[in-house]
Amino acid sequence: MNATDKRAMVRNTLRTLANAVAVTAALVTGAAAQSYPSKRLTIIVPYAPGGQFDFVGRKLAQLLSSTDL
């Protein structure tokens, strides 16, 4: 493989990487613009109250309800 082929391969790789970054940025921007969820969520913890899963569920709900996410 000569130097011209190597330069072409690097150029194609960089072009593909730039396209992937551009597509990813466009998808992330579109997803960030959505205001999901627009209504209240219900978290169901199918275990007894006062147990470790109840504690984790309550902490998770508290974290999700905070506005600084």
C-alpha positions as a Markdown table, in Angstrom:
| # | Residue | x | y | z |
|---|---|---|---|---|
| 1 | Met | 0.0 | 0.0 | 0.0 |
| 2 | Asn | 1.5 | 3.3 | -1.0 |
| 3 | Ala | 1.3 | 6.7 | 0.6 |
| 4 | Thr | -1.6 | 7.9 | -1.6 |
| 5 | Asp | -3.7 | 4.9 | -0.7 |
| 6 | Lys | -3.0 | 5.5 | 3.0 |
| 7 | Arg | -4.0 | 9.1 | 2.7 |
| 8 | Ala | -7.2 | 8.2 | 0.9 |
| 9 | Met | -8.0 | 5.6 | 3.6 |
| 10 | Val | -7.4 | 8.1 | 6.4 |
| 11 | Arg | -9.5 | 10.7 | 4.6 |
| 12 | Asn | -12.4 | 8.3 | 4.1 |
| 13 | Thr | -12.2 | 7.2 | 7.8 |
| 14 | Leu | -12.3 | 10.9 | 9.0 |
| 15 | Arg | -15.2 | 11.7 | 6.6 |
| 16 | Thr | -17.1 | 8.7 | 8.0 |
| 17 | Leu | -16.3 | 9.7 | 11.6 |
| 18 | Ala | -17.4 | 13.3 | 10.9 |
| 19 | Asn | -20.7 | 12.1 | 9.4 |
| 20 | Ala | -21.3 | 9.8 | 12.4 |
| 21 | Val | -20.7 | 12.7 | 14.8 |
| 22 | Ala | -23.1 | 15.0 | 12.8 |
| 23 | Val | -25.9 | 12.4 | 12.8 |
| 24 | Thr | -25.4 | 11.7 | 16.5 |
| 25 | Ala | -25.5 | 15.4 | 17.3 |
| 26 | Ala | -28.7 | 15.8 | 15.3 |
| 27 | Leu | -30.4 | 12.9 | 17.0 |
| 28 | Val | -29.4 | 14.1 | 20.5 |
| 29 | Thr | -30.6 | 17.6 | 19.8 |
| 30 | Gly | -34.0 | 16.3 | 18.6 |
| 31 | Ala | -34.3 | 14.1 | 21.7 |
| 32 | Ala | -33.4 | 16.9 | 24.1 |
| 33 | Ala | -36.2 | 19.1 | 22.6 |
| 34 | Gln | -38.9 | 16.8 | 23.8 |
| 35 | Ser | -40.5 | 17.4 | 27.1 |
| 36 | Tyr | -41.2 | 13.8 | 28.1 |
| 37 | Pro | -43.0 | 12.9 | 30.3 |
| 38 | Ser | -45.7 | 15.5 | 30.1 |
| 39 | Lys | -47.8 | 13.9 | 32.7 |
| 40 | Arg | -47.3 | 12.2 | 36.1 |
| 41 | Leu | -45.6 | 8.8 | 36.2 |
| 42 | Thr | -46.6 | 6.0 | 38.6 |
| 43 | Ile | -43.8 | 3.8 | 39.9 |
| 44 | Ile | -45.1 | 0.4 | 41.2 |
| 45 | Val | -42.9 | -1.5 | 43.6 |
| 46 | Pro | -44.3 | -5.0 | 43.9 |
| 47 | Tyr | -42.8 | -5.6 | 47.4 |
| 48 | Ala | -43.8 | -5.0 | 51.0 |
| 49 | Pro | -43.6 | -1.4 | 52.3 |
| 50 | Gly | -40.7 | -0.6 | 54.5 |
| 51 | Gly | -38.4 | -3.1 | 52.8 |
| 52 | Gln | -35.2 | -2.4 | 50.8 |
| 53 | Phe | -37.0 | -2.3 | 47.5 |
| 54 | Asp | -39.5 | 0.2 | 48.8 |
| 55 | Phe | -36.7 | 2.4 | 50.0 |
| 56 | Val | -35.0 | 2.2 | 46.6 |
| 57 | Gly | -38.3 | 3.0 | 44.9 |
| 58 | Arg | -38.9 | 6.0 | 47.0 |
| 59 | Lys | -35.4 | 7.3 | 46.5 |
| 60 | Leu | -35.7 | 6.8 | 42.8 |
| 61 | Ala | -39.0 | 8.6 | 42.7 |
| 62 | Gln | -37.5 | 11.5 | 44.7 |
| 63 | Leu | -34.6 | 11.7 | 42.3 |
| 64 | Leu | -36.8 | 11.6 | 39.2 |
| 65 | Ser | -39.1 | 14.3 | 40.6 |
| 66 | Ser | -36.2 | 16.8 | 41.1 |
| 67 | Thr | -35.9 | 19.4 | 38.4 |
| 68 | Asp | -32.1 | 19.4 | 38.3 |
| 69 | Leu | -31.6 | 16.3 | 36.2 |
